[in-house]
Amino acid sequence: MTTTKRRSVKGGAGEAVDAHERGKGYLSPGEVEKLLKAAKDGRHGDRDHALLLLMYRHGLRVSEAINIKLSLESTRYYLAHAKQFDFRQRGYLWMYDEELWTEARTFLPVVRSFGLPVEELTASEVQKKFAVLDDVSDLAGATFTPFDGRLSPHRLRTHYINHAQAGGVELLSGWQVVGIEGEKSPYRVTMRRVSPRSIKRALTDGVATSNKPPKEPADELVVSCDRIINAAGPWAP
Ligand SMILES: Cc1cc2nc3c(=O)[nH]c(=O)nc-3n(C[C@H](O)[C@H](O)[C@H](O)COP(=O)(O)OP(=O)(O)OC[C@H]3O[C@@H](n4cnc5c(N)ncnc54)[C@H](O)[C@@H]3O)c2cc1C
């Protein structure tokens, strides 16, 4: 395989595409105030204001705000296939200490604006509702979302895989993406075969140990594609 200079497609050199048109890449507190006011004056003022405030205070990306909506849609889907995913709608209890409780409550108007019912509970209400909790002395409050639940992640994953394959998706399991090249489509994605043993080592001893160069050169695969979706998890490069 020939090696060419690799470049991260996402983000390039870390500059925004319109960087040449603006002197800085962030908003000043005064500009944020104006943005928040403009949101409040809009058609869905309370919701938009609360959503922007939430993003500003907690440093959320747009994708994270979208996550609230996505989670809601997902739960509706799980409900519709409850038996298949072993979905049990038992609710979700989040408990907070004094410091986090004030912050957590700023989320509530946003969450409710999306139609998700949220109960606010005092420490004694938590104990009444969940008798199994015998010490709530360090609790400032809690939220309970009865719409939430738990399911079998394995069944859900299998369902998604089957669905994708039925739609013509080819799954490459056991390959690690080690490089993405190209300034524009088509991109070249280079993958290296990962042995089941090194996956096991990563799970038991940690990634640093498993990143040791293999004794034998691993199989490589190069795929050309028009689009790339980076879904490599929270630490995705
Ligand atoms: C302990 C714990 C408990 C959790 N409990 C819950 C819970 O109760 N409810 C809930 O909703 N969420 C929970 N989460 C969060 C949930 O697991 C994550 O939000 C979710 O898994 C994220 O999915 P993802 O597909 O974005 O990323 P991931 O599930 O991380 O998937 C990313 C995939 O990309 C692969 N990958 C990474 N790099 C490469 C590469 N270079 N080449 C090829 N493949 C690559 C990884 O192997 C992995 O399979 C929990 C998380 C943790 C850690």
The ligand as a Gaussian input file, in Angstrom:
#p B3LYP/6-31G(d) Opt

LIG

0 1
 C      -20.566000       2.322000      32.386000
 C      -21.545000       2.944000      31.409000
 C      -22.899000       2.815000      31.644000
 C      -23.816000       3.366000      30.771000
 N      -25.147000       3.217000      31.038000
 C      -26.052000       3.702000      30.182000
 C      -27.442000       3.512000      30.422000
 O      -27.859000       2.895000      31.398000
 N      -28.317000       4.034000      29.515000
 C      -27.883000       4.719000      28.413000
 O      -28.717000       5.165000      27.629000
 N      -26.582000       4.916000      28.167000
 C      -25.652000       4.433000      29.024000
 N      -24.327000       4.635000      28.783000
 C      -23.942000       5.448000      27.638000
 C      -24.001000       4.634000      26.349000
 O      -23.272000       3.429000      26.518000
 C      -23.377000       5.463000      25.249000
 O      -24.042000       6.718000      25.178000
 C      -23.519000       4.785000      23.892000
 O      -22.922000       3.519000      23.916000
 C      -22.859000       5.626000      22.818000
 O      -23.042000       4.955000      21.593000
 P      -22.141000       5.260000      20.358000
 O      -22.596000       4.356000      19.259000
 O      -22.111000       6.736000      20.093000
 O      -20.642000       4.893000      20.809000
 P      -20.051000       3.498000      21.289000
 O      -21.068000       2.599000      21.872000
 O      -18.847000       3.855000      22.108000
 O      -19.594000       2.819000      19.904000
 C      -18.464000       3.270000      19.197000
 C      -17.907000       2.086000      18.444000
 O      -16.871000       2.551000      17.577000
 C      -15.827000       1.602000      17.592000
 N      -14.573000       2.277000      17.189000
 C      -13.883000       3.238000      17.872000
 N      -12.788000       3.597000      17.181000
 C      -12.792000       2.865000      16.028000
 C      -11.907000       2.785000      14.904000
 N      -10.810000       3.536000      14.789000
 N      -12.229000       1.909000      13.909000
 C      -13.347000       1.136000      13.979000
 N      -14.210000       1.167000      15.006000
 C      -13.928000       2.030000      16.023000
 C      -15.783000       1.104000      19.037000
 O      -15.134000      -0.167000      19.083000
 C      -17.273000       1.009000      19.347000
 O      -17.803000      -0.248000      19.004000
 C      -23.378000       4.080000      29.644000
 C      -22.006000       4.194000      29.396000
 C      -21.096000       3.640000      30.261000
 C      -19.601000       3.764000      29.973000

